[in-house]
Amino acid sequence: MATREAAQRARNAKLDALEERIMRSVEELVSGDDWRRAMEFAARFRSRSFNNTLLIWAQHLEAYEQGRVPTPTPMWVAGFNDWKKLGRWAEAGGGYEIRSPVRVRFATTTPKDPASWRRLPKGERPRPGEVVQRRIVSVVPAHVWDVSRTHGADLPELPSPKLLTGQAPEGLWDGLASQTESLGYEVLRMPVESISRGANGSTDFETRQVLVRADMDPAAQVKTLAHELGHVRMHGPNQQEARLHRGIGEVEAESVALMVGAAHGMDTSDYTIPYVAGWAANVDGKDPIQVIRDTGERVRRTAAHVLDQLDTIQVGNGNPVSLRVADLERSAPEEAPARSPQITHLPDREPQVARTQDGRAL
């Protein structure tokens, strides 16, 4: 018993240390340029939670400044066992600590009754007629390695998007327009005088129309459409809190556009984000640090959802090319292990913040 309690205390101490590191990273996102760089980084590691993205970013940059890795930005990141599946071996002591969700299976014959769900012990099959869901019940410390801290078999490389100045990635406009239309909105290219306040675009939730200025170059049109799709997905009439804080709504929509653009190799230097400390502090009754964390996670999930539905050439999502999402799902823990140095974070695609049962965001 004493050994188990000691292990639990050690695990909690590691989680507390990771939480402190996340907080420090968020506190450093004080300007629009800092936020833009963080979102651009998140676009390249979008299969991981915003919190874990910050942890990887901070630890890799520290390793680079100490001369332990060759580049300031990681290329591919995966867990010990995932690298092993690809014929590569992770270097001892070279991993980055993250927080990995522990998922447990629950079953019921009456899904609408919250009290009816029962936890399935490991290996037990559901009874006939039962519905099964996996839920996050806790988090544990885990490690991932950048490819530069592994050795072994060669890995294939993704094709990289190649863009000319002012041009949009091939197929991106059509893909974004198709997603917008699938949500019940009409996409229209309009002259500038048709759009209020001289904006590059606008979304009308009553007429269900998305307007984009027709006199801009294709890259600007695509960026604007991605921004408006961010509004459609995140700021509709049923999203009252987002609509009460227009400043955050604009930051979120622009950040979705930024991540979509960065995932296609587009230049993000002209994406304008307001002073981060200012807009986060303007939400009454909310801790600015938590506002930033929640915003970052909502943006990441929304952008990942958009990108997953596009048939376009994109930069990688942070996972080695040969490693499928199904492999990551199989490697995610279903019960909290006594030791978990090789567990990778299981990517969640739903457009809401993943939380443990006690309400903590991952």
LINVEN-V361882 format. One record per backbone hydrogen bond with DSSP energy under -0.5 kcal/mol. CO is the residue of the C=O (numbers start at 1). NH is the residue of the N-H. If there is no record, write none. Layout:
co = {CO | CO}
nh = {NH | NH}
//
This chain:
co = {1 | 2 | 3 | 4 | 5 | 6 | 7 | 8 | 9 | 10 | 11 | 12 | 13 | 14 | 15 | 16 | 17 | 18 | 19 | 20 | 21 | 22 | 23 | 24 | 26 | 28 | 30 | 31 | 32 | 33 | 34 | 35 | 36 | 37 | 38 | 39 | 40 | 41 | 41 | 42 | 43 | 45 | 49 | 50 | 51 | 52 | 53 | 54 | 55 | 56 | 57 | 58 | 59 | 60 | 61 | 62 | 63 | 63 | 64 | 76 | 78 | 79 | 80 | 81 | 82 | 83 | 83 | 84 | 87 | 89 | 91 | 96 | 98 | 98 | 100 | 101 | 102 | 102 | 104 | 105 | 106 | 107 | 108 | 110 | 112 | 113 | 114 | 118 | 119 | 121 | 127 | 131 | 133 | 135 | 135 | 138 | 140 | 142 | 144 | 145 | 146 | 147 | 149 | 151 | 164 | 166 | 169 | 169 | 171 | 172 | 173 | 174 | 175 | 176 | 177 | 178 | 179 | 180 | 180 | 181 | 186 | 186 | 188 | 188 | 190 | 191 | 192 | 195 | 196 | 200 | 202 | 203 | 204 | 204 | 208 | 209 | 209 | 210 | 211 | 212 | 213 | 217 | 218 | 219 | 220 | 221 | 222 | 223 | 224 | 225 | 226 | 227 | 228 | 229 | 230 | 231 | 236 | 238 | 239 | 240 | 241 | 242 | 244 | 245 | 245 | 246 | 247 | 248 | 249 | 250 | 251 | 252 | 253 | 254 | 255 | 256 | 257 | 258 | 259 | 261 | 261 | 262 | 263 | 268 | 270 | 271 | 275 | 275 | 276 | 277 | 278 | 279 | 280 | 282 | 283 | 287 | 288 | 289 | 290 | 291 | 292 | 293 | 294 | 295 | 296 | 297 | 298 | 299 | 300 | 301 | 302 | 303 | 304 | 305 | 306 | 307 | 310 | 312 | 317 | 318 | 320 | 322 | 324 | 324 | 325 | 326 | 327 | 328 | 329 | 333 | 335 | 340 | 342 | 345 | 350 | 354 | 356 | 360}
nh = {5 | 6 | 7 | 8 | 9 | 10 | 11 | 12 | 13 | 14 | 15 | 16 | 17 | 18 | 19 | 20 | 21 | 22 | 23 | 24 | 25 | 26 | 27 | 28 | 29 | 30 | 277 | 35 | 36 | 37 | 38 | 39 | 40 | 41 | 42 | 43 | 44 | 44 | 45 | 45 | 46 | 48 | 53 | 54 | 55 | 56 | 57 | 58 | 59 | 60 | 61 | 62 | 63 | 64 | 65 | 66 | 68 | 69 | 67 | 147 | 145 | 83 | 84 | 85 | 86 | 86 | 88 | 87 | 153 | 151 | 94 | 144 | 100 | 142 | 140 | 103 | 137 | 138 | 135 | 120 | 133 | 118 | 131 | 113 | 114 | 116 | 117 | 107 | 121 | 124 | 130 | 108 | 106 | 104 | 137 | 102 | 100 | 98 | 96 | 78 | 149 | 150 | 91 | 89 | 167 | 219 | 172 | 173 | 175 | 176 | 177 | 178 | 179 | 180 | 181 | 182 | 183 | 183 | 185 | 184 | 188 | 210 | 190 | 212 | 214 | 194 | 195 | 198 | 199 | 213 | 211 | 205 | 208 | 209 | 186 | 204 | 211 | 188 | 202 | 190 | 216 | 221 | 222 | 223 | 224 | 225 | 226 | 227 | 228 | 229 | 230 | 231 | 232 | 233 | 234 | 235 | 239 | 240 | 243 | 244 | 245 | 245 | 246 | 248 | 249 | 250 | 251 | 252 | 253 | 254 | 255 | 256 | 257 | 258 | 259 | 260 | 261 | 262 | 263 | 264 | 266 | 265 | 315 | 271 | 272 | 273 | 278 | 279 | 280 | 281 | 282 | 282 | 283 | 284 | 286 | 291 | 292 | 293 | 294 | 295 | 296 | 297 | 298 | 299 | 300 | 301 | 302 | 303 | 304 | 305 | 306 | 307 | 308 | 309 | 309 | 310 | 312 | 314 | 47 | 77 | 323 | 324 | 327 | 328 | 329 | 330 | 331 | 332 | 332 | 103 | 337 | 343 | 81 | 347 | 352 | 362 | 359 | 356}
//
